[in-house]
Amino acid sequence: MTAEAIVDRLAGIYTTADFPVENIGQTNSQESASSSAGSDTAAQHNRDAFECLVRTILSQNTSDTASQPAHDALMDRYAKDEINSDLAGALAEAAQSTLAATISSAGLYNQKSKTIIRIATRVIDAYGSTQAFDEFVKEEPYHDVRETLLDMNGVGPKTADCVLLFAGGRTGVFPVDTHVHRIYRRLGIAPPDADHEDVRQVLERDVPDEKCGFGHTASIQFGRDYCTARSPACTGDTDCPLEDRCEQVGIRETEIVDPADTLESF
């Protein structure tokens, strides 16, 4: 079983126009996901890179239910600033306590507010405006953009890759969050002890560029619907649509363990 075959199988599960896509990088219109694994991720180019970056930071270590109100509140307060209409400029000048209160629903609001202000300041210092940063993300070479994003304190591989995928419109990018990391090790696609970057390399190597965007969003939803961390469908009464393709690494009769823990017996 290959990673591409898994993505193709997911396309048979999640094919409707109202597919509940991962919210990272979306606009307030809550755009729906592609209806097939081969859809062109480049259609998502109109997403603003800096807003996508901020939104992804807000989503760290929390749920969409918690981060969505924080994003909306931030945009209402700072994107409509009458003095500074540039979002990065407004956030660079924001009072940390005020921003923290604004995004409090997202959790870790003190840490996240400091990160957002620090990154906004860097964007303004380096590019001059939100628009110029957006052009950099969309137009400069992939590796240069990814390296720049990862050099920002508070931006990890998943955050950088979400910006490249959802704002940069880069095909061939398969962000790895906790769901993707768990699923593809359980399936046996990636080694049990693979870290997030190892899993990303396997997926981006084996999944065609045009399928990576759908694969990312569909895998996340599959992780929420079926392959949860503590109670995957295969251990209960719900039929898992990938059970016949899954090696069930870490799925034991008496407990559910991280796939990496299965190596301890060797």
N, C-alpha and C positions, 0 to 999 in steps of 0.2 A: 504494500500500500504506500503510495506516495503522497506528499503534501498536496500536489495538484489534484489528485483524485479525491482527497478529503474536501478541498474547496469546491470541486465540481459536485460532490454529494451535498454539500451545504447549499449549493445553488438550487437543488431540488427540494430543499426544506424551506428556504427563505427566498421566495420569488415574487411575492406580491408587492405592489407599489407602496403599501403602508408598512413595509418591513421596518421594525423598530431599531433603526440604526443607532450606534454609539453616538452620543451628543457631542463629543469632542470636536471642536472646530466648526460646529454648525452655526448658522445664523439664527435669529429669533424666529424665522419662519419654519424652523424644524424641518429642513429638507429631508425627504425620504431617501432611502438607499436605492442603489441600482437594483434593477429587477433580474439581473443575471450576473454570473461570475465574470463574464467577458466585457462588461460595461466599461466605458472609458472614464477613468478617474479624473481626467483632465477637465471634465465638465465642472469640477468643483473649484476651478481657478479663481472664481470671483470672491472667495473668502479672504478677508483681510488677514495678513500674516500676523500682525501684532495682536489683534483681537484674538486670533486663534491661539497664539502663544499664551496670552493672559487666561483664556478660557481653560486651556489645558493645565496650567498651573493651579487654577481653582479646583480642577477635578481631581488633583492628586490626593490619594488616601481618603477619598470620600465617594459618595454615590452621586449619580446624576440628579437625584431628587434634592440633594443638599446643595450641589454646585450650581444648578440652574438658577435658583433665586439670587444667589450671590452674583452670578454673571449679569443678570438682568438689572440688579440694583447698582452694580458698578457702572454699567453702560448708561443707566438713567442719570447717574450723578456726574460722571466724568466725560462721556461722549457728547453730552449736550452742554458742556461748559461754555458759557457765553464769553468768557475772557480768553480761554484757550481751547479752540475747537479741535485741536489735534489731540487724539486720545493719548498717545505716548507723552506728549508735552504736558497734558493735564495731570497724568499720573506721576510724572517725574516731579511735579510741584505739589503733589498731594500731601496733606498731613497724614502721617502714618496711622495715628489713632483714629482719624476719620475714615480712612480707607479700611482699616481693620474692622470697625463697626459696620461699615457698609457690606463687607463680604463675610460677616460672622457666620452665616448659615453654612458656609463651606467647610468649617472646621479649620483648626490650625491657622486661624485668621491673622494672628500676630506675625507668624513666620511668613505666611503667604503675602501679606501686605508689604513686608519689608522686601521680599523677593521681587514683587511686581514693581515697586518704586525703584529698586536698584536696576532692574532690567530696562525699565522705561527711560531712566536717566542715561543708560548706556546707549540705547537706541537713538535718543536725541543727540547725544554727544557724537556718535559715530556716523549717523545718517541724516540727522537734521529734522526728520519728520516721519510720521507713521507711513506715509505714502512711499517715501524713499526706501524704508526698510522693507515694505511689501514688494517693491520692485527688485530689491536685492534677493529676497527669498525666491521669487518667481523666475528671475533671469540669470542669476549667476550659477556657475557649475555646482552640481549637487554636492560634491565632497567639500567644496569651500563653504557652502551654506551650512551643511551639517556640522562641520568643524567649528564654525563660528557660533552656532546655537549651543553646542556642547561646552563651549568655553564660557558660557554664561552661567554664573553660580546660581543653582536652583533649577537648571534645565538638564534633565537626564536623557538617555537615548529614546525612551518612549515619547517624551514631550517633543524632542527634536523631530522625530519621525512623523508624529502627528501633524506638526506644522508643515513639514515637507509634503506630506500626502494631501492634507485637507486645504492648505493655503497655497502651497507651491504647485499642487497639481502634478507632482512627480509620480509617474508610474514606476512600478518595481519596488515601492517602499511598503514594507509590511510591519507596522508598529507592533511591538510585543508588550502587552500589559500583563497583569497577573492571570487573566483568563487564558490568553493565548499561550503564556508560558506553561500553565498547568496542562492544558488540553493536549498540546502536541508532544509533551513528554509522556502523558498517560497513553496516548495513542501508539507510542513507540516510534513516532516520526523523528523525534530528537532524542538524544541520549538522556537517561534519567537524571544525570547530574549537570545537564546543560544549563548555563545561566541565561539571562534574557538575551544577551548579545549572541550567544551560541545558537539559540532558537531562531533569532532573527536571520542569521546567516544561512541556516538550513532552509528557512521558508523563502527567503529572497533568491536563493540559488535554485530551488525546485519549483516554485510557483511562477508561471509566466507573468511578466510585468503587468499586463492589463488585468490580471485577476487578483493582484495583491490588495488593492483597495477594498474590493468586495470581500476577499478572504478575511481581512482584518475585522471588518464590521460584523460579518456573519459569524466568525469564530467567537467574538465577544458575546453575541446574543446566544449562541449555542452554549457557551459557558454559563450563562445566566439561566437558560431554560432547562438544560439537561446535565451538563458536566460541572456541577457546582463543587466547591472545595470540599465540603463535609458530607454531602448526601447526593452523590451523582445518581442519575436515573437508573443506572444498571444495578444499583444495590437495593432498589425499591420496586414499587409496582408499576412504574412508568417505563414504557419501552423506549430505549435509546436508539435513534435512527442510525447511529454509527457503531452500534455494539458489535456488528459482524466484521467491522474493520478495525477494531480496537484491541490492543494488547493488554489493556487494563493494568498498566504498570502502576503499582502502588495501591490497587484495589484488592483488599483482602477480605476474607469472610468475617473477620472479627473487628477490623479497623480499616480506616482510610489513612494512608500515609503519603507523604510527598514522594514522588518517584525516586528522588535521590536517596531516600532512606532504604530503598530496596537493595542498594549496593552493599549495605553493611553486612549482609550475610555471605558475601563472597570473599 
